Amino acid sequence: MLEDILLDDVAQRKISVFNQLLLTANGTYSVHYFEQFTDFSYARLNSLFSEIHEDLMEKQGLALLTDQGKVHIDSSTLRDIPYSQYLFRKSLPYKFLLATILEKNYTIEHFCRDHFISRASIIRRLQPLINYLKDFDIQLNCSKLQLTGKENLIRIVYLNFFWIASYGEDLFLALDETKRGFDLFDAEDHQWMTYTEPREWYLLTTISHLRIQKKHFIIEPPFKQLAFPKTSMSFIKKLEKANVPQHFIERESIFLSFMMFYWSIYFYADDPRIVYVKAYMESDQQPLGNLIERLEAFYLPLFSEKQLSDDEKTVLNTNLFTTCLNHFVIKDSLPIAINFMESCMKDQNPLYEPLSKKVRAFLNEIILNTEFAWIKNCLEDLVYIYSFLLLPFYERSNPKYQLNVGIILSPNAIFLQSLFDFLEQISFISVSFVSSTSEDNYDFYIAASKLLLPDKIRQTANFQIIPLSPSLDYQVGLIDTLHKRYKLKSAFLTV
């Protein structure tokens, strides 16, 4: 978890308490009320609420505590506050990372002076970050504020941390960059950004520029005839004007294009970049042999209840291919942003564990082949990411695990259709329209009024009333309720 790397104990406690606020109904509560939900004493909670109050006042001008010292909750307002990001940006390890890329002739003594902290204290606070970087053979020289190791991995680490913490804003502000969006890019690159966030791409080029200024260049790529068009031509021209050696310019060009076309997870089959990835995936030049064919033979039987559409299969195969290709670059683990979600993924998805066992068994069989023996070095990464990619289809194709939701019909068909379409997109839910007289049994019911609920349903707690108002912000609370029901149902079933 990113919290474990960047935040100290106090900040992690504040996030824990803030998350509890998001689960609490609107109203005003005494601090004592929250003792039942945490392991913190009253004195500790009082201190944490005071600090969170000060943070929210600084961040949003929002008062959490009343004049009487009680906690006032407006959940819709609190949900709009990126509190974790706020704490990330204030953390010393994050500020230290910023200094390693922005500052010149800057040492740990300068950092300690600027942040009023001792050398021993900052090194202690940096230890989780140092340990994380070691997993990828990246060394952090605390005295000189330098990162050394494989340059492509260092830039990806920077990209992950700066993007998650501030969407690159801290770097843009430090460099006085005022532009945002498509006007940051060459016109020729706009066509590839149908499903790409411009700020993230500009953040990567900014990181690359700053690292090149410090004479850190990309390693030789291990690929033959990668398929992609040239991108970032204005960036390349800057390198040429700076008299960067041509072989370094070529590597930088390949790196940026590779990141544009082969690093991202794809979501839509009409993404214009997929054409190039597919061309390479189907060529004789790609280094993964018949891996995709073998993966298909593995996963298609898992989805027999509800087969993939052609578009779904295209997107899934593309993501499976690029995931393995990325790891093939160094034949080892990678600093991938979605790895920060791993514990959450395992906790929130009951089918993750049985699916990951099947994925692990498949990969253990694959690595018996000499050409795939390198997968041993990153087995845990691939088990997690492949399970992550396959999970929505696996949930959808296991009807006994899906939460069967019945929407009881009412006159407002437009709103009901909107609700139905919303729920149908959620992989762990099977949704149907039903009448109040239906004899079919569902795991959960949704109705516009209690009057529409049969007595047998009203006597249970497996329903939610949603008034017929399309503008009502019901989605967040409803999804939370349905997911809890889904986990409860899944806990009593076996795959």
C-alpha positions in Angstrom: 0.0 0.0 0.0 1.2 3.5 -0.8 0.2 4.6 2.6 2.8 2.3 4.2 5.5 3.8 2.1 4.8 7.5 2.3 2.8 8.1 5.6 3.9 8.0 9.2 1.7 6.3 11.8 -0.3 9.4 12.7 -1.2 10.1 9.0 -2.3 6.5 8.6 -4.5 6.7 11.7 -6.0 9.9 10.2 -6.9 8.1 7.0 -8.4 5.2 9.0 -10.6 7.7 11.0 -11.5 9.7 7.8 -12.6 6.5 6.1 -14.9 5.8 9.0 -16.5 9.2 8.6 -17.3 8.2 5.0 -19.3 5.2 6.3 -21.2 7.2 8.8 -24.7 8.7 8.1 -25.0 12.5 7.9 -25.4 14.2 11.3 -23.5 15.5 14.3 -21.8 13.1 16.7 -19.8 13.2 19.8 -16.3 11.9 19.7 -17.3 9.2 22.0 -19.6 7.8 19.3 -16.6 6.7 17.2 -14.9 4.7 20.0 -17.1 1.7 19.0 -15.6 1.6 15.5 -11.9 2.0 16.3 -9.3 0.7 18.7 -8.3 4.3 19.6 -8.9 5.8 23.1 -11.1 8.9 23.5 -8.0 11.1 23.9 -6.4 9.7 20.8 -9.6 10.1 18.8 -10.0 13.7 20.0 -6.5 14.5 18.9 -7.0 12.9 15.5 -10.3 14.7 14.9 -8.6 18.0 15.8 -5.8 17.3 13.3 -8.2 16.2 10.5 -10.3 19.4 11.2 -7.2 21.5 10.7 -6.3 19.6 7.5 -9.8 20.1 6.0 -9.8 23.7 6.9 -6.4 24.1 5.2 -7.4 22.0 2.2 -11.1 23.0 1.7 -12.0 25.6 4.3 -14.3 22.9 5.7 -15.0 22.7 9.4 -15.3 19.1 10.7 -15.7 20.0 14.3 -18.5 22.3 15.7 -17.8 25.0 18.3 -18.9 22.4 20.9 -16.2 20.0 19.7 -18.6 17.6 18.0 -18.1 15.9 14.7 -20.3 17.1 11.9 -20.6 14.8 8.9 -21.8 15.7 5.4 -20.8 12.6 3.5 -21.3 14.0 0.0 -18.9 16.8 0.8 -16.4 14.5 2.4 -16.4 12.1 -0.5 -15.3 14.9 -2.8 -12.2 15.6 -0.7 -9.0 13.7 -1.8 -7.8 13.4 1.7 -5.2 10.7 1.1 -3.6 12.7 -1.7 -3.5 15.7 0.6 -1.6 13.6 3.2 0.7 12.1 0.5 1.7 15.5 -0.7 2.5 16.7 2.9 4.6 13.6 3.7 8.4 13.9 4.0 9.2 10.9 1.8 7.1 12.4 -1.0 8.8 15.8 -0.6 12.2 14.0 -0.6 11.3 12.3 -3.9 10.4 15.6 -5.4 13.7 17.0 -4.3 15.7 14.2 -5.9 14.4 15.1 -9.3 13.9 18.9 -9.0 16.9 20.1 -7.0 20.5 20.6 -8.1 23.5 20.6 -5.8 21.1 19.7 -3.0 22.0 17.4 -0.1 20.3 15.8 2.8 21.6 18.6 5.0 19.7 21.2 2.9 16.6 19.0 3.1 16.8 18.7 6.9 17.3 22.4 7.3 14.4 23.3 5.0 12.0 20.9 6.7 13.2 21.3 10.3 14.0 17.6 10.8 17.1 15.8 11.9 19.2 13.6 9.6 18.5 10.5 11.7 14.7 11.2 11.7 14.4 11.6 7.9 16.5 8.5 7.2 14.2 6.6 9.5 11.1 8.0 7.7 12.6 7.1 4.4 13.2 3.4 5.3 9.9 2.1 3.8 10.6 3.9 0.6 14.2 2.6 0.5 12.9 -1.0 1.0 10.3 -0.6 -1.7 12.9 0.7 -4.2 15.3 -2.2 -3.4 12.7 -4.6 -4.7 13.5 -3.2 -8.2 17.3 -2.8 -7.6 16.9 0.9 -7.3 19.2 2.6 -4.8 18.3 5.8 -3.0 21.5 7.7 -2.0 20.0 9.8 0.9 23.1 12.0 1.4 23.1 13.2 -2.3 19.4 12.8 -3.0 20.0 10.5 -6.0 18.3 7.5 -7.4 20.4 5.0 -9.3 19.4 1.8 -11.1 17.7 0.9 -14.3 16.6 4.3 -15.7 13.3 3.1 -17.2 12.2 1.8 -13.8 13.3 4.9 -12.0 11.1 7.0 -14.3 8.2 4.7 -13.8 8.6 5.0 -10.0 8.5 8.7 -10.3 5.5 8.6 -12.6 3.6 6.4 -10.2 4.3 8.4 -7.1 3.8 11.9 -8.6 0.7 10.8 -10.5 -1.1 9.1 -7.5 -0.2 11.9 -5.1 -0.9 15.0 -7.1 -1.6 14.0 -10.8 1.7 15.7 -11.4 0.5 19.0 -10.1 3.5 19.5 -7.8 6.0 19.0 -10.6 4.0 21.3 -12.9 3.9 24.1 -10.2 7.6 23.7 -9.4 8.4 24.2 -13.1 5.9 27.1 -13.6 4.0 25.0 -16.2 0.6 26.8 -16.7 -0.9 24.7 -19.5 -3.0 21.6 -19.1 -4.6 19.2 -21.5 -4.1 18.6 -25.2 -2.4 21.9 -25.8 0.7 20.4 -24.1 1.2 18.0 -27.0 2.2 17.9 -30.6 -0.9 17.9 -32.9 0.2 14.6 -34.4 -0.1 12.9 -31.0 -3.7 13.9 -30.3 -5.0 10.9 -32.3 -3.5 8.5 -29.8 -5.1 10.1 -26.8 -8.7 9.1 -27.2 -8.4 7.1 -23.9 -5.2 8.6 -22.6 -5.0 11.3 -19.9 -2.9 14.2 -21.3 -1.6 15.3 -17.9 -0.2 11.8 -17.2 1.6 11.7 -20.5 3.0 15.2 -20.1 4.2 14.2 -16.6 6.2 11.3 -18.1 7.9 13.6 -20.7 8.6 16.1 -17.9 10.2 13.4 -15.7 12.2 12.2 -18.8 13.4 15.8 -19.5 14.5 16.4 -15.9 16.4 13.0 -15.7 18.1 13.7 -19.0 19.3 17.1 -17.7 21.1 15.1 -15.0 22.7 12.8 -17.6 20.5 9.8 -16.9 19.5 8.0 -20.1 17.4 5.0 -21.0 19.0 1.5 -21.3 19.1 -0.3 -24.6 15.6 -1.9 -25.3 15.5 -5.7 -25.8 12.9 -5.6 -28.6 13.0 -6.1 -32.3 10.8 -4.1 -34.7 8.2 -2.9 -32.2 5.1 -1.7 -33.9 4.2 2.0 -33.2 4.3 5.3 -34.9 6.8 8.0 -33.8 5.5 10.2 -31.0 6.7 13.3 -29.0 8.6 14.8 -32.0 8.9 18.2 -30.3 10.5 16.5 -27.3 12.9 14.7 -29.5 13.8 18.0 -31.3 14.7 19.5 -27.9 17.1 16.7 -27.3 18.7 17.3 -30.7 19.1 21.0 -30.0 20.7 20.1 -26.7 23.3 18.0 -28.6 22.3 14.8 -26.9 24.1 11.9 -28.6 21.9 10.3 -31.3 21.9 6.8 -29.8 20.5 8.2 -26.6 17.9 10.1 -28.5 16.8 6.9 -30.2 16.4 5.1 -26.9 14.4 8.0 -25.5 12.1 8.0 -28.5 11.5 4.2 -28.2 10.9 4.5 -24.5 8.2 7.2 -24.8 6.5 5.4 -27.7 6.7 2.1 -25.8 5.1 3.7 -22.7 2.3 5.3 -24.9 1.4 2.1 -26.7 2.5 -0.8 -24.5 2.4 0.3 -20.8 -1.2 1.3 -20.3 -4.0 -1.0 -19.4 -6.6 -0.9 -22.2 -10.4 -0.7 -21.7 -11.9 -0.2 -25.1 -11.4 -2.2 -28.3 -11.7 1.0 -30.4 -8.6 2.5 -28.8 -6.5 3.6 -31.8 -3.3 2.3 -30.1 -4.5 -1.3 -30.0 -4.0 -1.7 -33.8 -0.3 -1.4 -33.3 -0.1 -3.7 -30.3 -2.1 -6.3 -32.1 0.2 -6.1 -35.1 3.2 -6.7 -32.9 1.5 -9.4 -30.9 0.7 -11.3 -34.1 4.1 -10.8 -35.7 7.1 -13.2 -35.7 9.2 -10.5 -34.0 7.5 -10.5 -30.6 9.4 -12.5 -27.9 6.5 -14.3 -26.2 5.9 -17.1 -28.7 2.5 -18.7 -28.4 1.8 -17.4 -24.9 -1.5 -15.7 -25.9 -2.8 -18.9 -27.5 -2.0 -20.8 -24.4 -3.6 -18.2 -22.2 -6.8 -18.4 -24.3 -6.9 -22.2 -23.9 -6.6 -21.6 -20.1 -9.2 -18.9 -19.6 -11.9 -19.6 -22.2 -13.2 -22.6 -20.2 -13.5 -20.4 -17.1 -15.9 -18.2 -19.0 -18.1 -20.9 -20.5 -21.3 -19.6 -18.8 -21.0 -16.2 -20.5 -18.5 -16.1 -23.3 -16.5 -13.1 -24.2 -17.5 -10.8 -27.0 -15.0 -10.2 -29.8 -14.2 -6.8 -28.4 -13.8 -8.1 -24.8 -11.4 -10.8 -26.1 -9.4 -8.2 -28.0 -9.0 -6.0 -25.0 -8.2 -8.9 -22.6 -5.6 -10.5 -24.9 -4.0 -7.1 -25.5 -3.7 -6.5 -21.8 -2.4 -10.0 -21.1 0.2 -9.6 -23.8 1.5 -6.1 -22.8 1.6 -7.2 -19.1 4.0 -10.0 -19.9 5.9 -8.0 -22.5 6.6 -5.3 -19.8 8.0 -7.8 -17.4 10.0 -9.4 -20.2 12.0 -6.1 -20.5 13.9 -6.9 -17.3 12.6 -10.4 -16.6 11.8 -9.4 -13.1 9.3 -7.5 -11.0 8.1 -4.1 -12.0 7.0 -1.0 -10.1 3.4 -1.1 -11.4 0.8 1.4 -9.9 -2.0 -1.2 -9.6 0.2 -3.2 -7.2 -0.7 -0.6 -4.6 -4.2 -1.9 -4.8 -3.4 -5.6 -4.2 -4.5 -5.9 -0.6 -7.7 -4.0 -1.4 -8.3 -6.3 -4.4 -7.9 -9.4 -2.3 -10.1 -8.2 0.5 -12.9 -6.8 -1.6 -13.3 -9.6 -4.1 -14.2 -13.1 -2.8 -13.5 -14.8 -6.1 -10.0 -13.4 -6.3 -8.4 -16.1 -4.2 -9.8 -19.1 -6.1 -9.1 -17.5 -9.4 -5.5 -16.6 -8.5 -4.9 -20.3 -7.6 -6.0 -21.3 -11.1 -3.7 -18.6 -12.6 -0.8 -19.7 -10.4 -1.2 -23.3 -11.5 -1.3 -22.3 -15.2 1.9 -20.1 -14.9 3.7 -22.8 -12.9 3.1 -25.1 -15.8 4.2 -22.5 -18.3 7.5 -21.8 -16.6 8.5 -25.5 -17.1 9.2 -24.4 -20.7 12.7 -23.0 -21.1 11.5 -19.9 -23.1 9.3 -18.9 -20.2 11.6 -19.9 -17.3 12.2 -16.2 -16.6 8.6 -15.8 -15.3 9.8 -17.4 -12.0 11.4 -14.0 -11.2 8.1 -12.2 -11.5 5.6 -15.0 -10.8 3.8 -13.1 -8.0 3.4 -10.0 -10.2 1.9 -11.9 -13.0 -0.4 -14.0 -10.8 -1.8 -10.8 -9.3 -2.2 -8.8 -12.5 -3.5 -11.6 -14.6 -6.1 -12.4 -11.9 -7.0 -8.7 -11.8 -7.6 -8.7 -15.6 -9.6 -11.9 -15.6 -11.6 -11.3 -12.5 -14.5 -9.3 -14.0 -15.2 -12.0 -16.6 -14.7 -14.8 -14.0 -17.3 -13.1 -11.7 -19.7 -12.7 -14.5 -19.3 -16.3 -15.6 -20.0 -17.8 -12.2 -23.8 -17.1 -11.7 -24.0 -18.9 -8.3 -21.6 -16.2 -7.0 -23.4 -13.2 -8.5 -25.7 -11.2 -6.4 -29.2 -11.6 -7.9 -30.9 -8.2 -7.7 -34.5 -7.6 -8.5 -35.7 -4.1 -9.4 -39.4 -3.9 -8.6 -41.3 -2.2 -11.5 -42.8 1.2 -11.0 -44.3 3.9 -13.4 -41.0 5.8 -13.8 -39.5 3.6 -16.5 -36.8 6.2 -17.6 -35.3 6.2 -14.1 -35.6 2.4 -13.7 -33.9 1.8 -17.0 -31.0 4.1 -15.9 -30.7 2.2 -12.7 -30.8 -1.1 -14.6 -28.1 0.0 -17.0 -25.9 1.2 -14.1 -26.2 -2.1 -12.2 -25.7 -4.3 -15.4 -22.2 -2.9 -15.8 -21.1 -4.4 -12.4 -19.6 -7.8 -12.9 -20.7 -9.3 -9.6 -24.4 -8.4 -10.1 -27.1 -10.1 -12.1 -30.1 -7.7 -12.3 -33.7 -8.2 -13.5 -36.9 -6.3 -13.5 -39.6 -8.0 -11.4 -43.1 -7.3 -10.3 -44.2 -7.0 -6.7 -46.2 -10.3 -7.1 -43.2 -12.3 -8.5 -42.7 -15.7 -6.9 -39.0 -15.7 -7.8 -36.5 -15.2 -5.0 -33.7 -12.7 -5.3 -30.7 -11.9 -3.0 -31.6 -8.3 -2.9 -34.5 -6.0 -4.0 -34.6 -2.3 -5.0 -37.9 -0.4 -5.0 -39.1 3.1 -5.2 -41.3 2.7 -2.1 -41.9 0.2 0.7 -45.5 0.0 -0.6 -44.2 -1.9 -3.6 -42.5 -4.6 -1.5 -44.3 -7.8 -0.6 -44.7 -8.6 3.1 -42.1 -11.4 3.0 -39.5 -9.0 1.7 -40.4 -6.2 3.9 -39.8 -8.4 6.9 -36.2 -8.9 5.9 -33.3 -6.4 5.5 -32.4 -7.4 2.0 -33.8 -4.4 0.2 -33.2 -0.7 -0.4 -35.6 2.1 -1.2 -34.5 4.6 -3.8 -36.9 7.4 -4.4 -37.7 8.2 -8.1 -35.3 11.1 -8.6 -32.7 10.8 -11.3 -30.7 13.6 -9.7 -30.4 11.7 -6.4 -26.8 10.7 -5.6 -27.6 7.1 -4.8 -24.9 5.2 -6.6 -22.1 5.3 -4.0 -24.2 4.1 -1.1 -26.0 1.5 -3.2 -22.8 0.0 -4.5 -21.4 -0.2 -1.0 -24.6 -2.0 0.2 -24.6 -4.4 -2.7 -21.0 -5.3 -2.4 -21.4 -6.1 1.3 -24.3 -8.4 0.4 -22.2 -10.0 -2.4 -19.3 -10.7 0.0 -21.7 -12.2 2.5 -23.3 -14.5 -0.1 -19.9 -15.6 -1.5 -18.6 -16.4 2.0 -21.0 -19.4 2.2 -20.2 -20.8 -1.2 -17.2 -22.8 -2.6 -15.9 -22.7 -6.1 
